[in-house]
Amino acid sequence: MKRPAGALRSACVLMLALASVCAFVSVFVADAQDTPPSGPVVIIDTHAHLIRNRRGNASATAAQALPLMEAYKVERMIVLPPPFPPGHRGAYGREELAPVARDNPNRLAFVAGGESLNPMIHAVAPENVTPKHVQRLQQEAASIVAAGAVGFGELTAEHFSSGRGGHPYESTRPDHPMLLALVDVAAKSSMPVDLHMEAVPRDMDMPERMRGRGENPERLKENISGFERLLAHNRGARIVWAHAGWDLTGERTVALMRSLLEKHPNLFMSIKLDPRGPYATAPLAPDGTLRPDWAALLSAFPDRFVIGSDQFLDEGAERLALARKLVDALPPSVARLVASENARRIYRLDVKPR
């Protein structure tokens, strides 16, 4: 039996109305997924220093840091020692930072090895490494794990001197045998390695702005190929290349970082900004806007970047302020990953302490 034409028209109108409602809901849901939360996206800062050297008071600075964290909406902070050279009189690390993290378990975590592992590595030339050297490093790494650290660092393969206050120049091959041994420990313990390394894609002169400072040499040796060998040595080890955006050679370009991220799935990067520059390869332009090449990089690899302010908390909060500015400049879905979610996963912050 044929239905009246009016009934058919009513059915068609109803179907069109339902389709319109579905389309509206789909658009609304898509928009809602990338709508900013009611407040700023919280930050987990994966690379900060309570004090510059042992003369500081780590516990007192931690107490002072908590209000700063509130001001910049930093939910949690990972504190670590700088990469101290052998024999440095101001070295501090695991012994000073572990109690601070225990006293503030919901706000602070710690990484160690800059005071112990880094000097061990730089004290011996790569060609002179013996099984005894490796054994000592493995024993110290085990002590760091047992102390409750969430990573190994800050280590360095290329560290320029600022020329101030004994700030050191340090350099070794990124594929130093003891670094290779450490990444094996890191893979086994599921803890990342935090590595400071200025990018030197070819043998080159020391950049003009760093020449004549401290013990900085006039020439630099290429280190990217050695870095790739370190990354390829054990894919189970997560390597966090510190200070993306703070580039003292001018060679840590978006193109270089993109190339390495494409080839090495165990490579991660922490982002640092400083009001004193340099700005040439920084994610924010001098006017505070997000640079298009960086926006494209973070959109292509949103799960590979974290915030690592490199703030010395006994000296101020300028770098924290810029970290906040960067996060606020990112699209919300990318911001959540870069600001905190990646850090939880890479550093296993939701895993109960050992």
JOLIN-V511787 format. One record per residue. RES is the residue in one small letter. PSI is psi in whole degrees, 0 to 359 (NA if undefined). OMEGA is omega as a letter, one per 30 degrees, with the letter a starting at -180 (999 if undefined). Layout:
BEGIN
{{RES PSI OMEGA} {RES PSI OMEGA}}
END
This chain:
BEGIN
{{m 134 a} {k 138 l} {r 147 l} {p 145 a} {a 324 a} {g 321 l} {a 320 l} {l 317 l} {r 319 a} {s 319 l} {a 318 l} {c 317 l} {v 317 l} {l 318 l} {m 319 l} {l 320 l} {a 317 l} {l 320 l} {a 319 l} {s 318 l} {v 316 a} {c 318 l} {a 318 l} {f 316 a} {v 319 l} {s 315 l} {v 318 a} {f 316 a} {v 317 l} {a 317 l} {d 320 a} {a 326 a} {q 336 a} {d 24 l} {t 135 l} {p 145 l} {p 175 a} {s 333 l} {g 184 l} {p 149 l} {v 129 a} {v 153 a} {i 141 l} {i 112 a} {d 114 a} {t 357 a} {h 94 l} {a 155 a} {h 123 l} {l 316 a} {i 159 a} {r 325 l} {n 180 a} {r 341 a} {r 341 l} {g 167 l} {n 105 a} {a 318 a} {s 316 a} {a 320 l} {t 324 l} {a 318 l} {a 323 l} {q 333 a} {a 330 a} {l 316 l} {p 325 l} {l 318 l} {m 319 l} {e 318 a} {a 323 a} {y 13 l} {k 48 l} {v 109 a} {e 320 a} {r 155 a} {m 136 l} {i 118 a} {v 149 a} {l 161 l} {p 153 l} {p 170 l} {p 92 a} {f 142 l} {p 169 l} {p 137 l} {g 10 a} {h 125 a} {r 340 a} {g 12 a} {a 140 l} {y 165 l} {g 242 a} {r 314 a} {e 327 a} {e 327 a} {l 328 a} {a 314 l} {p 324 l} {v 317 l} {a 321 l} {r 326 a} {d 342 a} {n 60 a} {p 334 a} {n 353 a} {r 328 a} {l 142 l} {a 169 a} {f 154 l} {v 145 a} {a 163 a} {g 340 l} {g 334 a} {e 346 a} {s 303 a} {l 316 a} {n 312 l} {p 324 l} {m 316 a} {i 317 a} {h 350 a} {a 345 a} {v 132 l} {a 147 a} {p 322 a} {e 350 a} {n 7 a} {v 133 l} {t 167 l} {p 329 l} {k 320 l} {h 315 a} {v 320 l} {q 317 l} {r 317 l} {l 317 a} {q 322 l} {q 317 l} {e 320 l} {a 321 l} {a 323 l} {s 323 l} {i 318 l} {v 313 a} {a 332 a} {a 351 l} {g 15 l} {a 158 l} {v 4 l} {g 175 l} {f 127 l} {g 185 f} {e 125 l} {l 165 l} {t 148 l} {a 337 l} {e 108 a} {h 118 a} {f 148 l} {s 138 l} {s 346 a} {g 4 a} {r 136 l} {g 38 l} {g 14 l} {h 122 a} {p 156 l} {y 132 l} {e 139 a} {s 136 l} {t 171 l} {r 137 l} {p 337 l} {d 30 l} {h 136 a} {p 328 l} {m 331 l} {l 322 l} {l 319 l} {a 322 a} {l 319 a} {v 334 l} {d 318 l} {v 318 a} {a 319 l} {a 317 a} {k 321 a} {s 358 a} {s 44 l} {m 136 a} {p 162 l} {v 125 l} {d 116 a} {l 125 l} {h 121 l} {m 113 l} {e 140 a} {a 123 l} {v 88 a} {p 353 l} {r 160 l} {d 133 a} {m 165 l} {d 150 l} {m 132 l} {p 147 a} {e 318 a} {r 340 a} {m 357 a} {r 139 l} {g 6 l} {r 129 l} {g 229 a} {e 23 l} {n 132 a} {p 168 l} {e 334 a} {r 149 l} {l 145 l} {k 142 l} {e 139 a} {n 357 a} {i 322 l} {s 320 l} {g 323 l} {f 319 l} {e 325 l} {r 322 l} {l 314 a} {l 323 a} {a 345 a} {h 317 a} {n 103 a} {r 347 l} {g 350 a} {a 131 l} {r 121 l} {i 122 l} {v 108 l} {w 110 a} {a 157 l} {h 34 l} {a 131 a} {g 345 l} {w 97 a} {d 105 a} {l 350 l} {t 343 a} {g 9 a} {e 354 l} {r 72 a} {t 165 l} {v 321 l} {a 317 l} {l 314 a} {m 318 l} {r 315 a} {s 316 a} {l 320 l} {l 323 l} {e 325 a} {k 337 a} {h 98 a} {p 346 l} {n 13 l} {l 130 l} {f 164 a} {m 140 l} {s 142 a} {i 131 l} {k 138 l} {l 149 a} {d 136 a} {p 342 l} {r 11 l} {g 195 g} {p 153 a} {y 352 a} {a 321 a} {t 22 l} {a 154 l} {p 331 l} {l 134 l} {a 165 l} {p 335 l} {d 4 l} {g 1 l} {t 153 l} {l 126 a} {r 141 a} {p 321 a} {d 323 l} {w 320 l} {a 318 l} {a 320 l} {l 313 a} {l 328 l} {s 328 a} {a 329 a} {f 58 a} {p 341 a} {d 9 a} {r 1 a} {f 147 l} {v 170 l} {i 132 l} {g 85 a} {s 331 a} {d 27 l} {q 130 l} {f 109 a} {l 347 l} {d 5 a} {e 352 l} {g 202 a} {a 21 a} {e 319 a} {r 326 l} {l 319 l} {a 320 l} {l 327 l} {a 317 l} {r 318 a} {k 320 l} {l 311 a} {v 319 a} {d 340 l} {a 349 a} {l 152 l} {p 142 a} {p 318 a} {s 323 l} {v 320 a} {a 317 a} {r 320 l} {l 307 a} {v 322 a} {a 324 a} {s 319 a} {e 321 l} {n 320 a} {a 319 l} {r 319 a} {r 313 a} {i 319 a} {y 2 l} {r 49 a} {l 342 l} {d 0 l} {v 136 a} {k 142 l} {p 151 l} {r NA 999}}
END
